[in-house]
Amino acid sequence: MIEYVPIVQSPCISVCVMDAETGWCLGCARTIDEIGRWGETDQADRDAVMETLPARMEALEGKAF
């Protein structure tokens, strides 16, 4: 019998650079802890993080690098 493992959707865009000031990834705006637990956590946790990302990305876009 073949077991199918569900694919966990991720906001990752393979731009994995952490902003030193905020601690957010410049590609997806997650923290290193959020990235690390992403595949292991439940959907409610992922949904909660996803809700914060648009505001974080907006804040990152306003920064001069």
C-alpha positions in Angstrom: 0.0 0.0 0.0 1.3 3.4 -0.9 1.1 6.2 1.7 0.6 9.7 0.5 2.0 12.5 2.5 0.1 15.8 2.2 2.1 18.7 0.8 2.4 21.6 3.3 2.0 24.9 1.5 4.7 27.4 2.3 5.2 31.2 1.6 8.9 30.5 0.9 10.2 31.9 -2.4 13.8 30.7 -2.0 15.2 34.1 -1.0 16.5 33.0 2.4 18.2 36.1 3.9 17.3 37.2 7.4 16.9 40.9 8.3 19.1 41.6 11.3 16.8 44.3 12.7 13.5 42.5 12.5 14.6 38.9 12.4 12.3 38.3 9.4 13.3 36.5 6.2 13.5 39.0 3.3 11.8 36.5 1.0 8.8 35.3 3.1 8.9 37.5 6.2 8.9 34.6 8.6 11.2 34.3 11.6 13.8 31.6 11.8 11.7 29.8 14.5 8.6 30.0 12.2 10.5 28.6 9.3 12.0 25.8 11.4 8.7 24.5 12.8 6.7 25.1 9.5 6.6 21.4 8.4 5.9 20.1 11.9 3.3 22.5 13.2 -0.5 22.4 12.8 -2.5 24.3 10.2 -3.8 26.7 12.8 -0.3 27.8 13.7 0.6 28.2 10.0 -2.6 30.2 9.4 -1.8 32.5 12.3 1.7 33.1 10.9 0.4 33.7 7.3 -2.0 36.4 8.6 1.1 38.4 9.9 3.1 38.2 6.7 1.5 40.9 4.5 2.1 43.5 7.2 5.7 42.3 7.8 6.4 42.4 4.0 5.1 45.9 3.8 7.4 46.9 6.7 10.3 45.2 5.0 9.6 47.0 1.7 9.8 50.3 3.4 13.3 49.7 4.7 16.5 50.8 2.9 19.0 47.9 2.6 
